[in-house]
């Protein structure tokens, strides 16, 4: 193999059955299923977690943070829509960065997404426990284990079946948000938004920004929770019917829906029940309805019961996401290859089970807010890497086929890139502990790649094939093929 500089990788040849044993089911998802996948990844964020941002920054701090993150996600989604239409593989963000930034860049991005997707379900399992506790008084390891077992089990049954069940659960969760909106609009009052007293001594503290300017920083990770994981839609690319057309449609539709939901919950929960009361509530939508209609009201009971569907929808779909990311990294040899084997139903069963067990063990900590911050740490690294990939591919490969083109081009992805770095830094403001644990995970993963797996990559994997073809074309252009190249 040529290019023997330190960042080089080595490929191993695999036999003809290798990819046969690692196939996903094509055509399982059209654009409407993809859009509902995008919504279901995120919808639990509307039900729990975002409201901790009110404690961190007051309504004003959370509002500014949410507007900034809405801009970042919209710009990023428009960038990813282009990348996923031109590079449709199950690797999603990893395959974009692999193409633009080489094997190390691809691996760093893939492991960042894996950190986000393995940890987010642990946070959601903890929130599910809170909701189940409200309903039937049960919580803890037994509840977490039951939900992991049930939903990993449904995924093992098959992708098409799993995505259809998920679409039904998501529809229920959407109905509950609509009930919440209709119930809260008559009780909205601007005064309720500003009932958190300004903190003495905080720079720039006011009724609008009770924690001062730093409150905006502190609220960023919780604003992210309103959109976190929508970028997982491209992980279904190999299961889409017509990825060039369906991917951009699906992910952009999902983003528009999520922007509307974010605005509704952020304005109506604190605007109806008060920002102070909502800032620490385990189930803010239920709490807001209870505050207005009484604890035993029909609306609050309905949203509590169906709100569980919102948490389940995200839990369910992020399991899909982590399994496809694990599958793609493993198929190409970045992670142990046995993780990507698919069974008769074209489902990567070990890529579903192994991260599921790890997530379950993490949920036993019971620290939902710590898990959110760790998930955001991984997510924001991947956002910076994916948007940078968009910029680089536009410059280096202008002739690459792009069935969809990002409006605003690299200016759009540049805005997302800048905001992703700001959001990454905010995780250190919120929890140094979370950032350090995430960094430890990263160090272990990078050591594995640097010392072992980069010498055992699989050239035939779709994400690596691009590289092999590009290299061959380059050598033809140079007309002096180097000996022993791939």
Backbone torsions as a table, in degrees:
resi	resn	phi	psi	omega
1	UNK	NA	135.7	-179.9
2	UNK	-81.9	-172.6	-180.0
3	UNK	55.0	69.2	-177.0
4	UNK	-94.8	43.3	172.3
5	UNK	-82.8	168.5	-170.3
6	UNK	-57.3	-28.3	-176.2
7	UNK	-85.7	6.6	-174.9
8	UNK	-72.9	162.6	178.4
9	UNK	-128.6	161.8	177.6
10	UNK	-119.5	143.3	179.6
11	UNK	-106.8	145.5	173.1
12	UNK	-110.9	143.7	177.0
13	UNK	-83.2	145.0	178.8
14	UNK	-119.7	160.7	-177.8
15	UNK	-78.3	171.1	-172.0
16	UNK	-64.1	-23.8	-177.5
17	UNK	-82.0	-8.0	-173.1
18	UNK	-55.6	-54.1	-177.8
19	UNK	-74.1	-26.9	176.7
20	UNK	-59.6	-35.1	-178.7
21	UNK	-82.6	0.7	-175.3
22	UNK	-133.2	61.3	-177.3
23	UNK	-118.5	138.1	174.8
24	UNK	-100.1	165.7	-174.2
25	UNK	-85.1	110.2	-177.8
26	UNK	-70.6	147.2	173.4
27	UNK	76.6	13.4	-179.4
28	UNK	-76.4	-17.5	-173.1
29	UNK	-135.2	123.9	169.6
30	UNK	-95.6	-176.5	-172.1
31	UNK	-67.2	-30.5	-179.4
32	UNK	-69.5	-41.5	175.6
33	UNK	-62.6	-39.4	180.0
34	UNK	-65.8	-39.8	178.1
35	UNK	-63.9	-42.0	-179.7
36	UNK	-70.4	-29.1	173.6
37	UNK	-62.7	-45.0	179.2
38	UNK	-59.9	-42.7	-180.0
39	UNK	-68.3	-42.0	-174.9
40	UNK	-70.4	-31.1	173.9
41	UNK	-51.7	-39.0	-165.7
42	UNK	-102.8	-24.9	-161.3
43	UNK	-60.5	-25.0	177.3
44	UNK	-61.4	-28.3	179.2
45	UNK	-62.1	-25.6	176.7
46	UNK	-74.6	-24.2	-174.1
47	UNK	-91.2	-30.0	-175.9
48	UNK	-159.4	144.8	174.4
49	UNK	106.5	-45.6	-177.0
50	UNK	-62.2	-33.6	-172.0
51	UNK	-68.8	-16.1	174.1
52	UNK	-61.6	-21.8	176.7
53	UNK	-65.1	-26.4	176.8
54	UNK	-67.5	-37.3	177.4
55	UNK	-68.1	-36.3	-176.0
56	UNK	-74.6	-34.5	-173.0
57	UNK	-138.6	5.3	-173.7
58	UNK	69.9	177.9	-177.9
59	UNK	-63.0	-42.7	-177.8
60	UNK	-62.6	-45.6	179.3
61	UNK	-61.5	-43.4	179.6
62	UNK	-67.0	-37.3	179.5
63	UNK	-64.0	-48.5	179.8
64	UNK	-62.2	-44.5	179.5
65	UNK	-60.2	-41.9	-178.2
66	UNK	-67.3	-40.5	178.0
67	UNK	-62.2	-44.5	178.9
68	UNK	-61.1	-44.3	-178.4
69	UNK	-72.5	-30.2	175.2
70	UNK	-64.1	-40.1	177.5
71	UNK	-65.0	-44.8	-179.1
72	UNK	-60.3	-48.9	-176.4
73	UNK	-66.7	-40.2	-179.6
74	UNK	-63.5	-46.0	179.1
75	UNK	-63.3	-39.8	-179.7
76	UNK	-68.2	-42.2	-179.6
77	UNK	-62.1	-39.9	177.5
78	UNK	-64.8	-33.7	177.0
79	UNK	-71.1	-45.5	-178.7
80	UNK	-66.4	-32.1	179.0
81	UNK	-57.8	-41.0	178.1
82	UNK	-68.7	-47.3	-177.4
83	UNK	-62.0	-40.8	-176.2
84	UNK	-74.7	-23.8	176.8
85	UNK	-78.1	-28.2	-179.1
86	UNK	-95.1	-22.0	179.3
87	UNK	-130.0	69.7	-173.1
88	UNK	-82.8	86.8	174.1
89	UNK	-129.1	165.1	-177.0
90	UNK	-67.4	-8.3	-179.0
91	UNK	-75.1	-16.3	-179.9
92	UNK	51.8	-126.6	-176.0
93	UNK	-55.1	-36.6	179.9
94	UNK	-62.6	-39.6	-177.7
95	UNK	-72.1	-31.7	177.1
96	UNK	-65.1	-47.8	-177.3
97	UNK	-69.8	-31.5	178.0
98	UNK	-60.6	-42.0	-178.7
99	UNK	-69.9	-40.9	-173.0
100	UNK	-88.1	-32.9	-169.1
101	UNK	-121.3	6.4	178.2
102	UNK	81.6	-179.5	-174.0
103	UNK	-60.2	-41.6	-179.4
104	UNK	-64.6	-44.5	178.9
105	UNK	-61.5	-41.1	179.0
106	UNK	-64.3	-43.0	-177.7
107	UNK	-67.7	-42.7	179.4
108	UNK	-60.1	-41.9	179.9
109	UNK	-68.2	-44.9	-179.3
110	UNK	-61.3	-42.6	-179.6
111	UNK	-71.5	-29.8	176.2
112	UNK	-64.4	-43.1	178.7
113	UNK	-66.0	-37.9	179.6
114	UNK	-64.9	-41.9	177.0
115	UNK	-58.7	-47.5	179.8
116	UNK	-60.5	-46.7	-171.4
117	UNK	-81.0	-22.5	177.1
118	UNK	-81.1	-29.5	-174.5
119	UNK	-92.3	-34.0	-179.8
120	UNK	-55.4	-43.9	178.9
121	UNK	-62.6	-30.2	177.8
122	UNK	-64.9	-41.9	177.1
123	UNK	-63.2	-44.2	-177.2
124	UNK	-67.1	-36.6	177.8
125	UNK	-59.5	-39.2	178.8
126	UNK	-64.5	-42.5	178.2
127	UNK	-66.5	-38.2	177.2
128	UNK	-58.9	-43.3	177.8
129	UNK	-55.7	-41.3	178.9
130	UNK	-62.0	-43.3	-179.8
131	UNK	-68.1	-43.7	179.9
132	UNK	-62.1	-37.5	178.7
133	UNK	-61.1	-42.9	177.6
134	UNK	-60.0	-38.2	-173.8
135	UNK	-80.6	-50.7	-173.1
136	UNK	-129.4	7.8	175.3
137	UNK	73.6	21.3	176.9
138	UNK	-112.6	140.4	177.1
139	UNK	-156.7	171.2	173.7
140	UNK	100.7	-168.0	-172.2
141	UNK	-51.8	-36.6	-178.0
142	UNK	-63.8	-42.8	179.2
143	UNK	-64.7	-46.4	-179.3
144	UNK	-59.9	-45.4	-177.3
145	UNK	-63.3	-42.3	-179.1
146	UNK	-61.0	-43.6	-178.1
147	UNK	-69.9	-41.8	176.5
148	UNK	-59.5	-47.9	-176.9
149	UNK	-62.3	-44.2	-177.5
150	UNK	-63.8	-47.0	-170.9
151	UNK	-83.2	-31.0	170.4
152	UNK	-64.1	-39.2	178.8
153	UNK	-58.9	-45.0	179.5
154	UNK	-63.5	-38.9	177.8
155	UNK	-63.9	-34.8	179.4
156	UNK	-65.5	-22.9	-178.7
157	UNK	-69.6	-34.8	177.7
158	UNK	153.3	149.4	-173.9
159	UNK	-67.3	-46.6	-178.0
160	UNK	-60.5	-46.2	179.8
161	UNK	-61.6	-46.5	-177.7
162	UNK	-62.1	-43.5	-178.0
163	UNK	-66.7	-34.8	179.3
164	UNK	-69.8	-42.0	177.4
165	UNK	-61.3	-41.6	-179.3
166	UNK	-63.2	-37.6	179.6
167	UNK	-63.1	-39.3	178.0
168	UNK	-64.6	-44.5	-179.5
169	UNK	-64.3	-40.1	-179.4
170	UNK	-63.8	-41.1	179.7
171	UNK	-59.2	-41.1	177.1
172	UNK	-60.6	-44.6	-177.9
173	UNK	-64.1	-35.8	178.3
174	UNK	-66.5	-42.0	177.9
175	UNK	-58.3	-42.4	-179.3
176	UNK	-63.6	-37.3	177.8
177	UNK	-66.3	-39.0	178.8
178	UNK	-64.4	-41.4	176.2
179	UNK	-60.2	-43.9	178.4
180	UNK	-58.3	-47.5	-177.3
181	UNK	-61.6	-49.2	-179.4
182	UNK	-61.1	-39.4	-179.0
183	UNK	-69.5	-31.6	-172.6
184	UNK	-92.6	-26.0	-175.0
185	UNK	-52.8	-45.4	-178.3
186	UNK	-65.2	-17.6	-175.2
187	UNK	-103.9	9.6	-177.0
188	UNK	-73.0	133.6	173.1
189	UNK	-142.6	130.8	-178.1
190	UNK	-58.4	-36.0	-177.8
191	UNK	-57.8	-34.5	-178.9
192	UNK	-62.8	-25.6	-176.9
193	UNK	-68.9	-26.2	-170.6
194	UNK	-115.3	39.5	-177.2
195	UNK	-95.9	11.2	174.0
196	UNK	-93.1	124.6	-176.4
197	UNK	-69.3	138.2	177.8
198	UNK	-60.2	141.6	179.8
199	UNK	-81.2	126.1	-179.9
200	UNK	-63.5	134.3	175.5
201	UNK	88.1	-10.5	177.5
202	UNK	-75.6	134.9	-176.8
203	UNK	-65.4	122.8	178.2
204	UNK	75.6	20.4	-178.5
205	UNK	-68.5	138.9	179.3
206	UNK	-156.4	179.5	176.3
207	UNK	-62.3	-34.0	179.8
208	UNK	-73.2	-42.9	-179.9
209	UNK	-120.2	78.8	-174.7
210	UNK	-60.5	-28.8	178.2
211	UNK	-97.3	10.5	-178.5
212	UNK	74.8	-167.5	-175.3
213	UNK	-63.8	-34.4	179.9
214	UNK	-62.7	-23.7	178.7
215	UNK	-59.8	-31.0	178.1
216	UNK	-64.9	-45.8	176.0
217	UNK	-53.3	-51.3	-174.5
218	UNK	-65.0	-27.2	-177.4
219	UNK	-84.1	-14.7	-174.3
220	UNK	-54.6	-49.2	-178.3
221	UNK	-61.0	-29.6	-178.5
222	UNK	-80.7	-28.6	172.7
223	UNK	-67.1	-37.1	177.7
224	UNK	-61.1	-35.0	-177.6
225	UNK	-60.6	-20.1	176.8
226	UNK	-74.1	-13.9	-177.0
227	UNK	-131.9	-8.6	-171.1
228	UNK	-55.5	131.0	173.6
229	UNK	92.8	-2.7	176.3
230	UNK	-61.3	-24.9	179.8
231	UNK	-69.9	-1.3	179.7
232	UNK	-80.2	-8.2	-178.3
233	UNK	-55.0	-43.4	-179.3
234	UNK	-61.9	-15.1	177.8
235	UNK	-65.2	-15.1	178.3
236	UNK	-95.5	11.0	-172.4
237	UNK	-56.6	-40.2	-176.1
238	UNK	-75.1	-11.2	179.1
239	UNK	-104.2	3.6	179.1
240	UNK	-85.1	151.0	179.9
241	UNK	-69.9	-50.5	-177.5
242	UNK	-136.3	81.8	-169.8
243	UNK	-58.0	-35.2	-177.9
244	UNK	-58.6	-34.3	-179.2
245	UNK	-98.4	-40.6	-172.1
246	UNK	-74.8	-36.9	-175.9
247	UNK	-60.8	-55.8	-179.2
248	UNK	-59.6	-43.4	179.3
249	UNK	-58.9	-47.5	-176.2
250	UNK	-63.7	-49.2	-173.2
251	UNK	-72.9	-34.3	-179.7
252	UNK	-72.2	-40.3	176.4
253	UNK	-59.8	-45.9	179.4
254	UNK	-57.8	-44.1	-177.1
255	UNK	-63.1	-40.9	-179.9
256	UNK	-62.9	-43.3	178.1
257	UNK	-60.9	-44.1	-176.6
258	UNK	-66.8	-33.6	177.4
259	UNK	-63.4	-41.8	179.3
260	UNK	-64.9	-45.9	-179.9
261	UNK	-61.8	-42.8	-178.7
262	UNK	-59.6	-45.0	-180.0
263	UNK	-61.8	-42.4	-178.4
264	UNK	-62.7	-50.8	-175.1
265	UNK	-70.4	-37.1	-176.4
266	UNK	-67.6	-35.8	-179.9
267	UNK	-83.8	-43.3	-167.5
268	UNK	-83.8	-33.7	-179.3
269	UNK	-66.4	-57.2	178.0
270	UNK	-70.3	-30.0	-179.3
271	UNK	-69.4	-21.1	178.8
272	UNK	-99.4	-39.2	-172.6
273	UNK	-112.8	-2.2	-179.1
274	UNK	94.8	135.9	-178.2
275	UNK	-65.5	-37.3	-177.7
276	UNK	-63.0	-45.3	-178.7
277	UNK	-66.1	-34.4	-176.2
278	UNK	-80.6	-19.9	-169.3
279	UNK	-65.5	-21.9	-177.8
280	UNK	-127.3	13.5	-175.7
281	UNK	-78.0	135.6	-178.4
282	UNK	-70.0	-27.0	-179.2
283	UNK	-136.4	78.9	-167.9
284	UNK	-59.4	-37.1	-178.3
285	UNK	-67.3	-41.6	177.1
286	UNK	-64.7	-44.9	-179.0
287	UNK	-60.2	-40.3	-179.4
288	UNK	-65.0	-43.9	179.6
289	UNK	-66.6	-37.7	178.3
290	UNK	-64.6	-38.2	-178.7
291	UNK	-64.1	-34.1	-175.2
292	UNK	-89.3	-41.3	-172.4
293	UNK	-109.1	-1.6	-177.9
294	UNK	97.1	152.8	-172.1
295	UNK	-63.3	-26.8	-175.7
296	UNK	-105.3	20.3	-174.9
297	UNK	-70.1	156.0	179.8
298	UNK	-60.6	-45.3	-175.5
299	UNK	-62.1	-45.3	-178.9
300	UNK	-63.9	-42.1	178.9
301	UNK	-62.9	-42.3	-179.7
302	UNK	-63.3	-48.0	-177.8
303	UNK	-67.5	-31.7	176.5
304	UNK	-65.1	-49.0	-178.6
305	UNK	-64.1	-49.5	-175.6
306	UNK	-79.1	-23.4	175.8
307	UNK	-60.5	-31.0	174.8
308	UNK	-58.9	-34.7	177.1
309	UNK	-63.0	-35.0	178.2
310	UNK	-63.7	-45.9	178.1
311	UNK	-64.4	-42.3	-179.1
312	UNK	-64.4	-39.3	-178.6
313	UNK	-58.3	-46.6	-179.5
314	UNK	-69.0	-41.3	179.0
315	UNK	-57.2	-48.0	-177.5
316	UNK	-62.5	-46.7	-174.7
317	UNK	-77.3	-31.0	178.7
318	UNK	-71.2	-27.5	171.5
319	UNK	-60.7	-43.2	174.4
320	UNK	-56.7	-46.5	-177.4
321	UNK	-61.1	-49.9	-177.2
322	UNK	-65.3	-33.2	-178.3
323	UNK	-67.6	-37.0	-179.4
324	UNK	-73.5	-35.2	178.1
325	UNK	-68.4	-43.6	177.7
326	UNK	-61.7	-44.1	179.1
327	UNK	-55.8	-50.0	-175.2
328	UNK	-67.5	-42.9	179.9
329	UNK	-66.1	-35.4	-179.5
330	UNK	-74.3	-41.9	-179.6
331	UNK	-59.0	-36.3	-179.4
332	UNK	-86.5	0.1	175.1
333	UNK	91.8	0.9	180.0
334	UNK	-71.7	-36.1	173.6
335	UNK	-111.1	165.6	180.0
336	UNK	-50.2	131.5	-170.4
337	UNK	-66.8	-24.8	-178.6
338	UNK	-64.6	-18.2	-179.4
339	UNK	-68.8	-19.5	-173.2
340	UNK	-100.3	3.5	-179.6
341	UNK	-64.8	134.2	177.6
342	UNK	-108.1	148.4	-178.9
343	UNK	-89.1	-166.3	-178.3
344	UNK	-58.8	-31.3	-176.7
345	UNK	-87.8	12.8	179.2
346	UNK	59.3	41.2	179.4
347	UNK	-120.5	131.4	178.7
348	UNK	-78.0	85.6	-167.2
349	UNK	-66.0	-38.1	-179.7
350	UNK	-71.7	-31.2	177.4
351	UNK	-70.0	-18.3	173.7
352	UNK	-84.7	-43.2	-170.2
353	UNK	-77.8	-46.1	-172.3
354	UNK	-63.5	-52.2	177.5
355	UNK	-65.0	-25.9	177.4
356	UNK	-64.1	-42.5	178.2
357	UNK	-64.0	-42.2	179.5
358	UNK	-62.9	-44.6	179.5
359	UNK	-61.0	-42.5	178.9
360	UNK	-59.5	-44.8	-179.9
361	UNK	-62.3	-37.6	178.1
362	UNK	-66.8	-35.4	-178.3
363	UNK	-64.1	-23.3	-179.2
364	UNK	-65.6	-16.8	176.9
365	UNK	-67.1	-27.0	-178.5
366	UNK	72.4	7.3	-176.2
367	UNK	-98.5	84.0	-177.8
368	UNK	-62.8	-41.6	-177.2
369	UNK	-68.5	-36.7	176.7
370	UNK	-63.5	-42.0	179.3
371	UNK	-63.6	-40.5	178.0
372	UNK	-57.6	-47.8	-175.4
373	UNK	-66.0	-36.9	177.0
374	UNK	-66.5	-40.3	178.2
375	UNK	-63.1	-40.7	179.3
376	UNK	-65.5	-36.7	177.8
377	UNK	-56.9	-50.2	178.9
378	UNK	-65.6	-44.1	-176.9
379	UNK	-58.9	-47.4	-173.5
380	UNK	-68.2	-32.2	173.8
381	UNK	-61.8	-44.6	-178.0
382	UNK	-66.7	-33.7	179.7
383	UNK	-65.2	-44.3	179.2
384	UNK	-60.9	-42.9	-177.6
385	UNK	-68.2	-39.8	-178.0
386	UNK	-69.8	-41.5	-178.6
387	UNK	-72.2	-34.1	173.6
388	UNK	-62.8	-38.5	177.9
389	UNK	-61.5	-39.2	178.6
390	UNK	-61.0	-45.7	-179.3
391	UNK	-61.8	-47.5	-176.9
392	UNK	-66.3	-41.6	-179.0
393	UNK	-67.6	-34.4	175.7
394	UNK	-61.8	-39.3	-177.6
395	UNK	-77.7	-44.2	-172.2
396	UNK	-84.7	-32.8	-175.3
397	UNK	-126.0	63.7	-178.3
398	UNK	-61.8	-22.7	-176.3
399	UNK	-88.9	-2.6	178.3
400	UNK	-57.8	135.8	-179.3
401	UNK	-66.5	123.7	-178.8
402	UNK	-126.1	91.6	-179.7
403	UNK	-57.7	-28.0	175.7
404	UNK	-127.1	139.0	178.2
405	UNK	-117.9	134.7	-178.7
406	UNK	-64.2	124.8	174.7
407	UNK	-62.3	133.5	-178.6
408	UNK	85.5	-8.5	174.1
409	UNK	55.1	-134.6	-173.7
410	UNK	-72.7	-15.6	174.4
411	UNK	-64.8	-42.7	179.2
412	UNK	-62.6	-49.9	-179.4
413	UNK	-68.4	-28.5	177.6
414	UNK	-65.2	-40.8	176.7
415	UNK	-61.6	-45.5	179.6
416	UNK	-62.6	-40.6	-179.5
417	UNK	-60.2	-48.5	-179.2
418	UNK	-61.4	-44.8	-178.9
419	UNK	-69.4	-30.9	178.5
420	UNK	-64.2	-37.8	179.6
421	UNK	-67.9	-41.4	176.3
422	UNK	-59.5	-44.9	-178.9
423	UNK	-64.8	-38.6	177.5
424	UNK	-59.6	-45.9	-178.8
425	UNK	-64.0	-29.3	-178.4
426	UNK	-65.4	-24.6	180.0
427	UNK	-63.6	-31.7	179.1
428	UNK	-71.0	-32.0	178.3
429	UNK	-67.0	-40.4	-174.7
430	UNK	-77.1	-46.2	-176.5
431	UNK	-155.2	103.9	176.7
432	UNK	-63.1	-35.1	-179.5
433	UNK	-59.5	-47.9	-179.7
434	UNK	-62.2	-43.4	-179.2
435	UNK	-62.9	-39.5	-178.8
436	UNK	-69.7	-42.2	177.3
437	UNK	-60.8	-41.4	178.8
438	UNK	-62.7	-40.6	-179.5
439	UNK	-64.6	-36.3	177.6
440	UNK	-63.2	-47.0	176.6
441	UNK	-54.2	-47.1	-179.9
442	UNK	-58.9	-45.7	-178.2
443	UNK	-59.9	-43.0	179.8
444	UNK	-62.7	-46.9	-178.2
445	UNK	-63.4	-41.5	-179.1
446	UNK	-68.4	-36.1	177.6
447	UNK	-63.5	-41.9	179.1
448	UNK	-59.4	-44.0	-179.1
449	UNK	-68.5	-47.8	-176.2
450	UNK	-63.3	-39.2	-174.5
451	UNK	-89.9	-29.7	-173.6
452	UNK	-126.1	-66.6	-162.2
453	UNK	-69.8	-22.1	180.0
454	UNK	-69.2	-13.3	176.6
455	UNK	-93.3	2.6	-175.0
456	UNK	-134.9	38.9	-179.0
457	UNK	-79.0	162.9	-175.6
458	UNK	-111.0	111.0	-175.0
459	UNK	-64.0	-28.2	-174.7
460	UNK	-79.5	-10.0	178.7
461	UNK	-64.4	142.3	-174.0
462	UNK	-53.1	-40.0	-177.3
463	UNK	-68.6	-25.0	-178.8
464	UNK	-91.9	-22.7	-179.0
465	UNK	-60.1	-41.8	177.5
466	UNK	-50.0	-45.6	-176.5
467	UNK	-62.7	-45.8	-178.4
468	UNK	-62.4	-42.2	-179.8
469	UNK	-66.2	-44.6	-179.1
470	UNK	-60.3	-40.4	-179.8
471	UNK	-64.8	-43.9	179.8
472	UNK	-61.6	-43.2	179.7
473	UNK	-63.3	-40.1	179.6
474	UNK	-61.6	-41.6	-178.5
475	UNK	-68.8	-37.1	175.8
476	UNK	-61.7	-40.9	-179.8
477	UNK	-63.7	-40.4	179.5
478	UNK	-73.3	-21.1	-179.7
479	UNK	59.4	14.0	174.7
480	UNK	-131.6	78.6	-176.8
481	UNK	-61.9	128.9	176.3
482	UNK	-71.6	145.9	-178.1
483	UNK	-67.7	144.1	171.1
484	UNK	69.8	22.5	179.5
485	UNK	-83.3	162.6	178.2
486	UNK	-72.9	NA	NA
